[in-house]
Amino acid sequence: MPNLKDYLQLHFIVLIWGFTAILGKLISIPALELVFYRTLLASVLLAGVLYGQKKSFRVGKRDFWVIIGTGMLIAMHWILFFGAAKLNASVCLAGMTTATLWTSMIEPIFHRRKIKLFEIALGLVVIGGLYLIFRFEFNHGLALLMAIASAFLAAVFSVINSQLVMRHDHYTITFYEMVGAWAGTVLFLPLHILYLSDNQGINFLPTSRDVFYIFILAGVCTVYAYSMGVKLMKKFTPFAVNLTVNLEPVYGIVLAFLIFGKEEQMTSGFYLGTLIILGAVLTYPYLKNYFSGIRKKKLQRAIETRREMRKQMIS
């Protein structure tokens, strides 16, 4: 069970993640090239951490390919995330709040349990919040759609990591995932050049300021924050982690407004939609406990009824 230190560490990590959208906007090179450098540098740094701490690089053959494949999902997640952040950091962070909703749908599939009706109801509330954002910020529709797709991928790899971390060290998992993410960006490059670069090619020449920000992104936001996030999966469920991550847009939107000013100032509809989404996902644990309590009472009544019937049959 998580203790107070675990909760504080999780919130500190979420605060760091709230700054990643800001870094994505501050870095001048495009999203794909940014992810290429982030994952490459993170892989090198993590290899140093594993070697320095004398941790094992070994994973089973099956898990190796699972982790590499998960890394490729992470690459697409980050490409979409930073692409949305470059269009508008606040809208990007608002779209990422749907990760909890996606997790509530994906986790039951992995654990082979039924999706609960109240989760579907909360999903409809989230869609209502997204509608408000999209209606009032229509000019940022592409950023919102990219962020929602990024949130879906985040939900998928968080559920996968919750299973992997039970078998392997969190630094080992993160190392191979960063290798897989780097390989994913390399494989995606031809498609990017042919169809998505607007005949402008690619830009692998970061400025000196970009290099500084990429080191922060790779070192602090990835090697430390992402690895610790994977480690905390031992104590928190994927849903609990992604629920806390919904505070990321709160931190990020405030930071974006403080750093970029009016450029990141949204309409009242945007903030109302964001509050609706946050309200829906933060209500989830209370509804879950409430309906769990009802199911337990029904089960208890059924057990007592059977006992009474057995007593009557015996007598």
N, C-alpha and C positions, 0 to 999 in steps of 0.2 A: 504494500500500500504506500502511496506517496506521502511524504511528510512535508512540513512547512518549507524546509530548504528546497525540496523538489519543486514545489509550487513557485517559490521565488525565482529559482533558476529558470523555470519555464517562462515566466513573465519577462525576465530579463532577456531571454532569447527572442521572444516575440517583439520586444522593443527594438532589438538589433534588426530583426527582419523587417520591421516597419520602416527602417532607414534604407533598405535595399532599393525600393522604388525611387527614392531620392537619388541614390548613387547612379541608378540606371539612367536617370534623366540628366545628371551632371556629366556623365561620360559621353564623349562626342561620337565615338564609333558606333555603328549600327548594332542591333540586338544580337545577331548571329555571331559577329566577330567578338562582341563582348563576352558571350557565353563560351566561345572558343578559348579566349585567354583566361577567363575565370576558372574553367574546368581544368585546363592544362596546368595552370599555376597551383590550383588546389591539389591536383594529383601529385605534383612534385613535393609540395609541402607535407602532404599526408604520408607520402613514402618516407620522408625524413622523420616524421613523428613515429611511424611504425618501427623504423630501424633504430631510432634513438631510444625508444622505450622497450626495444627487443620484443615486440609483439609479432605474432605469427601472420604471415601473408597467406597462409593456406586456407582454402575453402574447398568443399567438395566440387566435383565437376558439374553436377546439376545446379548447385547453388551459385557457382561461378557464372554460368550463363544467365541465371535468373537475375543476379545482381547487375551484370553488364546490361541486360535488357532493361532493367529498372532505371539504370543510369541514362539510357537513351530516352526513356520517358521523361526523366528529369530535365534532359537537354531541351526537349520540346516545351516542357513547362516553363523553363526559364526564357527561352526564345520568345514565347508568347507573352510572358510576364513583362520582360523588358521592352518588347515591342509596344505593349499597351502603355507602359510607364512613360515611354518617350512621347507618346501621343498626349497622354494626360495622366499624371501620377495619382491624382485623387480618384478618378474614375477607375483606374486600374485596381487600386486598393479596395474600392467598393465592390467591384466584381469578384475579387478574391474571397469576399465573405461567404460566397456560395460553396466554398470547400466543405463546410460542415454539412450542408444539405447533401452534397454528393457522397460524403463519407457515410451518412446515415442510410443511403441507398446501396452503396457498394459493399460496406462491411457485412450486412446480412447475407449477401451472395457468397462471400468468402467463407462465412461461418455457417452457411446453409440454414438460416432462420428466416421467418416471414417478415416482410416489411410491415411496420405498424401503421395503422390508419392515421394516427395523430402526426406521424412523420410526413405522410402525404399532405395532410392539412397544413403543416408548417411549410412544406414545399410550395404550396399554392400562395401562402403569405409572402414567401421570398420572391416568387414570380411577380406578385403585386408590387413589391418594393423595386424590383428591377424595371418593371413597366414605368413607374414614376421617374426613375433615373433616366431611362431611355427616352421618355416623352419630353422631359425638360432639358435633357442634354443630348438631343438627337445628333448634333454635330460630333459627338464623341461616341457614337454607336459602335464603330469599329474597335475602339479601345475597350469598351465594355464587353463585346463579344469575345475578344482575344483573352481578356482577363477571366471570363467565365470558363472558357476552354482550358486555360491554365489552371484554374481552381479544380476542374475535373481531374486533370492529370495529377495534381497534388494529392487529391483524395486517393487515387489509385496507388501511387507509390508509398503513401503513408501507411496504408493497410498492408502492403507487401512488406515494408520495413518492420512493422510490428511483429511479423512472423520471423523474419530473418534475424532480428536482434536477439531472439531467444537461443540462437545457435552460434552466432559469431560476434566478435568484438565490434563495437560501434565504429571505431576508427578503420578497421578492416573493411567493413561494409561501405563506409563513405569513400574510402580510397578506390575500390573497384567501381563504385557508382560514378565517381568523377572520371575515371578512365572511360567507362561506358558513355558518359555524357559527352566527353571530348570526342570520342569516336563517332557519336551520333551527329555532332556538329560538322565533322569532316564529311560524313556520308551525305549530309543535307546540303553541303556547299554547291554541288553541281545543279541541283534543283533551284537553289536560291539564285545562282548566276543566270540560269536560263529563263526563269519565269518570274522571279520576285524582286530583282534588283533594278528594274526600270532602265536597263541598258547602261547602268552606272558602274557595273562591276562590283568588286568588294573593296573594303577599306581595312587593311590590317596595319595601319600606321597610327597608333594612338599617340596623343600628345603627352608631354611630360606630366600634365595634370591628370590625364586619363590613367597613366601608369600608376600614379599614387592612389587613385580611387579604386583601380582594379585590384591592387594589393590589399586594400581594406576589404573589398568584396570577397576576395579569395581567402584571405587569412582570418578575418574576424567573422564575416557572415557565413563562410562555408566551413573552413577547417574547425573553427570553434563552435559557432552557433548551430550549423547543420549537424555536425557530429554529435553534439550534446543533445540535440533534438531527437536524433536516432536513439541515443542511449536512454533517454527518458521514456521511450516506447516500452521499456521493460516494466515501468511502473504505471504508465497512463495508457488508456485505450486510444486508438487512432481518433475516435470521435472526441474524447476529452482534450487531446492535443489540438485538434482543429477547432474545437470550440473556443479554446483560449487564444488561438491564432486569430480569431475574429476581432481581437483587440488591436491587431496589427494595423487595420485601416484607421482606427482612432488615433494611434500614435503617428502613423504615416501622414494622414491628412493634416494634422496639426503641424507637423514638421514641414510638410510641403507648403502650407500657407505661410509659415514663418520664413522659409528660405526663398520661395518664389513669389510670394505676395499675391497680387491680384491675378497673376497668370494662372494660379491654381484655385481662385475663388469661384465657387459654383453657385448655381441658383438654389433657392429654398427647396425646390422639388427634389434636387439631388440629395440634400441633407436629410429631408424627410424620408426619401426612399432608402437611404443608408440606415437611418434609425429603425425603420420597419424591418429591414433584413437583420440587423443586429438584435432587435427585440425578439424576432422569431427564433433565431439560433440560440440566444441566451435563455429563452423560455424552455427549450428542449429538456434539460435535465430535470426541471421541476415537473413537467408533464410526464416524463419517463418514470419518475418516482411515484407520482400519483397513480398512474395506470398500473404500475408494478404492484402497488399496494392493493389495488382493486383485485388484480389477478390472484394475489396471495390469499386475500379474504375468501374469494370464490373457491380456491383450491382447498382452503381450510374447512369451509362449509361442506364441500363435497366429501372430504375425508370423514368429517363428523357424521354426516348423513349415512355413509357406508357403515361406520361403526355401530350406529343406532340400528340399522337394518340387520346387521350380523347378530346383535344382542337379542333382537326380537325373534330371529330365526332360531337361535339357540334355546331361548326360553319357550 
